[in-house]
Amino acid sequence: MRVPGRDDGRRLGADRLGGALGERATLVLFSSAFCAPCRATRRVLGEVAGMVPGVAHVEIDAEARLDLVRELGILRTPTVLVLDAEGRIVRRASGLPRKADVVAALGEAVSPEGGER
């Protein structure tokens, strides 16, 4: 059974994401064109990535990447995945996140345990 907000530890590389992984962590946003919360989420993730060294922000158009959406079980936009330095999914959330929650999730991704459960 999946713990809410956690994932199964699968990995995503830059080739699958269409953008480089961050040195310490990566924030991945699945968005869609007419999604107002997606625009606000993009802004929040960009601000966090800009203030935390070694963190990258990658945005994926859900409609253009239905293969990845289905594989990862993305059910709505915005959905945010937090990846550790190796591209392992350590957290996921749907809806507009608060900046403090994104920072806390990053703390888990860059922890010495690497987000292990």
Contact map, one row per residue, 1 for C-alpha under 8 A:
111000000000000000000000000000000000000000000000000000000000000000000000000000000000000000000000000000000000000000000
111101110000000000000000000000000000000000000000000000000000000000000000000000000000000000000000000000000000000000000
111111100000000000000000000000000000000000000000000000000000000000000000000000000000000000000000000000000000000000000
011111000000000000000000000000000000000000000000000000000000000000000000000000000000000000000000000000000000000000000
001111100000000000000000000000000000000000000000000000000000000000000000000000000000000000111000000000000000000000000
011111110000000000000000000000000000000000000000000000000000000000000000000000000000000011110000000000000000000000000
011011111100000000000000000000000000000000000000000000000000000000000000000000000000000011110000000000000000000000000
010001111100000000000000000000000000000000000000000000000000000000000000000000000000000011000000000000000000000000000
000000111110000000000000000000000000000000000000000000000000000000000000000000000000000111000000000000000000000000000
000000111111000000000000000000000000000000000000000000000000000000000000000000000000000110000000000000000000000000000
000000001111100000000000000000000000000000000000000000000000000000000000000000000000011110000000000000000000000000000
000000000111110110000000000000000000000000000000000000000000000000000000000000000000001110000000000000000000000000000
000000000011111110001000000000000000000000000000000000000000000000000000000000000000011000000000000000000000000000000
000000000001111111111000000000000000000000000000000000000000000000000000000000000000000000000000000000000000000000000
000000000000111111100000000000000000000000000000000000000000000000000000000000000000000000000000000000000000000000000
000000000001111111000000000000000000000000000000000000000000000000000000000000000000000000000000000000000000000000000
000000000001111111110000000000000000000000000000000000000101000000000000000000000000000000000000000000000000000000000
000000000000011111110000000000000000000000000000000000000101000000000000000000000000000000000000000000000000000000000
000000000000011011111000000000000000000000000000000000000100000000000000000000000000000000000000000000000000000000000
000000000000010011111100000000000000000000000000000000010100000000000000000000000000000000000000000000000000000000000
000000000000110000111110110000000000000000000000000000010000000000000000000000000000101000000000000000000000000000000
000000000000000000011111110000000000000000000000000001111000000000000000000000000000100000000000000000000000000000000
000000000000000000001111100000000000000000000000000001110000000000000000000000000000100000000000000000000000000000000
000000000000000000000111110000000000000000000000000011100000000000000000000000000001100000000000000000000000110000000
000000000000000000001111111000000000000000000000000001110000000000000000000000000111101000000000000000000100110000000
000000000000000000001101111100000000000000000000000000111100000000000000000000000111101000000000000000000000000000000
000000000000000000000000111110000000000000001000100000111100000000000000000000011110000000000000000000000000000000000
000000000000000000000000011111000000000000000000000000001111000000000000000000011110000000000000000000000000000000000
000000000000000000000000001111100000000011000000000000001111000000000000000001111000000000000000000000000000000000000
000000000000000000000000000111110000000000000000000000000011110000000000000011110000000000000000000000000000000000000
000000000000000000000000000011111010010000000000000000000011110000000000000011100000000000000000000000000000000000000
000000000000000000000000000001111110010000000000000000000000111000000000000011000000000000000000000000000000000000000
000000000000000000000000000000111110000000000000000000000000100000000000000000000000000000000000000000000000000000000
000000000000000000000000000000011111000000000000000000000000000000000000000000000000000000000000000000000000000000000
000000000000000000000000000000111111111000000000000000000000000000000000000011000000000000000000000000000000000000000
000000000000000000000000000000000111111100000000000000000000000000000000000000000000000000000000000000000000000000000
000000000000000000000000000000000011111110000000000000000000000000000000000001000000000000000011000000000000000000000
000000000000000000000000000000110011111111000000000000000000000000000000000011000000000000000001000000000000000000000
000000000000000000000000000000000011111111100000000000000000000000000000000000000000000000000000000000000000000000000
000000000000000000000000000000000001111111110000000000000000000000000000000000000000000000000001000000000000000000000
000000000000000000000000000010000000111111111000000000000000000000000000000001000000000000000001100000000000000000000
000000000000000000000000000010000000011111111100000000000010000000000000000000000000000000000000000000000000000000000
000000000000000000000000000000000000001111111110000000000000000000000000000000000000000000000000000000000000000000000
000000000000000000000000000000000000000111111111000000000000000000000000000000000000000000000000111000000000000000000
000000000000000000000000001000000000000011111111100000001000000000000000000000000000000000000000001001000000000000000
000000000000000000000000000000000000000001111111110000001000000000000000000000000000000000000000000000000000000000000
000000000000000000000000000000000000000000111111111000000000000000000000000000000000000000000000000000000000000000000
000000000000000000000000000000000000000000011111111100000000000000000000000000000000000000000000001001100000000000000
000000000000000000000000001000000000000000001111111111111000000000000000000000000000000000000000000000000000000000000
000000000000000000000000000000000000000000000111111110100000000000000000000000000000000000000000000000000000000000000
000000000000000000000000000000000000000000000011111110000000000000000000000000000000000000000000000000000000000000000
000000000000000000000000000000000000000000000001111111100000000000000000000000000000000000000000000000000000000000000
000000000000000000000001000000000000000000000000111111100000000000000000000000000000000000000000000000000000000000000
000000000000000000000111100000000000000000000000100111110000000000000000000000000000000000000000000000000000000000000
000000000000000000000111111000000000000000000000110111111000000000000000000000000000000000000000000000000000000000000
000000000000000000011110111000000000000000000000100001111100000000000000000000000000000000000000000000000000000000000
000000000000000000000100011110000000000000001100100000111110000000000000000000000000000000000000000000000000000000000
000000000000000011110000011110000000000000000000000000011111000000000000000000000000000000000000000000000000000000000
000000000000000000000000000111100000000001000000000000001111100000000000000000000000000000000000000000000000000000000
000000000000000011000000000111100000000000000000000000000111110110000000000000000000000000000000000000000000000000000
000000000000000000000000000001111000000000000000000000000011111110000000000000000000000000000000000000000000000000000
000000000000000000000000000001110000000000000000000000000001111111001000000010000000000000000000000000000000000000000
000000000000000000000000000000010000000000000000000000000000111111000000000000000000000000000000000000000000000000000
000000000000000000000000000000000000000000000000000000000001111111000000000000000000000000000000000000000000000000000
000000000000000000000000000000000000000000000000000000000001111111111000000000000000000000000000000000000000000000000
000000000000000000000000000000000000000000000000000000000000011111111100000000000000000000000000000000000000000000000
000000000000000000000000000000000000000000000000000000000000000011111110000000000000000000000000000000000000000000000
000000000000000000000000000000000000000000000000000000000000000011111111000000000000000000000000000000000000000000000
000000000000000000000000000000000000000000000000000000000000010011111111111000000000000000000000000000000000000000000
000000000000000000000000000000000000000000000000000000000000000001111111110000000000000000000000000000000000000000000
000000000000000000000000000000000000000000000000000000000000000000111111110000000000000000000000000000000000000000000
000000000000000000000000000000000000000000000000000000000000000000011111110000000000000000000000000000000000000000000
000000000000000000000000000000000000000000000000000000000000000000001111111000000000000000000000000000000000000000000
000000000000000000000000000000000000000000000000000000000000000000001111111110100000000000000000000000000000000000000
000000000000000000000000000000000000000000000000000000000000000000001000111110000000000000000000000000000000000000000
000000000000000000000000000000000000000000000000000000000000000000000000011111100000000000000100000000000000000000000
000000000000000000000000000001110010010000000000000000000000010000000000011111100000000000000110000000000000000000000
000000000000000000000000000011110010110010000000000000000000000000000000000111110000000000000111000000000000000000000
000000000000000000000000000011100000000000000000000000000000000000000000010111111000000000011110000000000000000000000
000000000000000000000000001111000000000000000000000000000000000000000000000001111100000000011100000000000000000000000
000000000000000000000000001110000000000000000000000000000000000000000000000000111110000011111000000000000000000000000
000000000000000000000000111100000000000000000000000000000000000000000000000000011111000011110000000000001100100000000
000000000000000000000000111100000000000000000000000000000000000000000000000000001111111111100000000000000000100000000
000000000000000000000001110000000000000000000000000000000000000000000000000000000111111111000000000000000000110001100
000000000000000000001111110000000000000000000000000000000000000000000000000000000011111100000000000000000000110000000
000000000010100000000000000000000000000000000000000000000000000000000000000000000011111100000000000000000000000000000
000000000011100000001000110000000000000000000000000000000000000000000000000000000011111110000000000000000000000000000
000000001111000000000000000000000000000000000000000000000000000000000000000000000011111111000000000000000000000000000
000001111111000000000000000000000000000000000000000000000000000000000000000000001111001111110000000000000000000000000
000001111000000000000000000000000000000000000000000000000000000000000000000000001111000111110000000000000001100000110
000011100000000000000000000000000000000000000000000000000000000000000000000000001110000011111000000000001000100000000
000011100000000000000000000000000000000000000000000000000000000000000000000000111100000011111100000000000000000000000
000010000000000000000000000000000000000000000000000000000000000000000000000000111000000000111110100000000000000000000
000000000000000000000000000000000000000000000000000000000000000000000000000111110000000000011111100000000000000000000
000000000000000000000000000000000000100000000000000000000000000000000000000011100000000000001111100000000000000000000
000000000000000000000000000000000000110110000000000000000000000000000000000001000000000000000111110000000000000000000
000000000000000000000000000000000000000010010000000000000000000000000000000000000000000000001111111011000000000000000
000000000000000000000000000000000000000000010000000000000000000000000000000000000000000000000001111111000000000000000
000000000000000000000000000000000000000000011001000000000000000000000000000000000000000000000000111111100000000000000
000000000000000000000000000000000000000000000000000000000000000000000000000000000000000000000000011111110000000000000
000000000000000000000000000000000000000000000000000000000000000000000000000000000000000000000000111111111000000000000
000000000000000000000000000000000000000000001001000000000000000000000000000000000000000000000000111111111100000000000
000000000000000000000000000000000000000000000001000000000000000000000000000000000000000000000000001111111110000000000
000000000000000000000000000000000000000000000000000000000000000000000000000000000000000000000000000111111111000000000
000000000000000000000000000000000000000000000000000000000000000000000000000000000100000000100000000011111111100000000
000000000000000000000000100000000000000000000000000000000000000000000000000000000100000000000000000001111111110000000
000000000000000000000000000000000000000000000000000000000000000000000000000000000000000000000000000000111111111000000
000000000000000000000000000000000000000000000000000000000000000000000000000000000000000001000000000000011111111001100
000000000000000000000001100000000000000000000000000000000000000000000000000000000111100001100000000000001111111001100
000000000000000000000001100000000000000000000000000000000000000000000000000000000001100000000000000000000111111111100
000000000000000000000000000000000000000000000000000000000000000000000000000000000000000000000000000000000011111111100
000000000000000000000000000000000000000000000000000000000000000000000000000000000000000000000000000000000000011111100
000000000000000000000000000000000000000000000000000000000000000000000000000000000000000000000000000000000000011111110
000000000000000000000000000000000000000000000000000000000000000000000000000000000001000000000000000000000001111111110
000000000000000000000000000000000000000000000000000000000000000000000000000000000001000001000000000000000001111111111
000000000000000000000000000000000000000000000000000000000000000000000000000000000000000001000000000000000000000011111
000000000000000000000000000000000000000000000000000000000000000000000000000000000000000000000000000000000000000000111
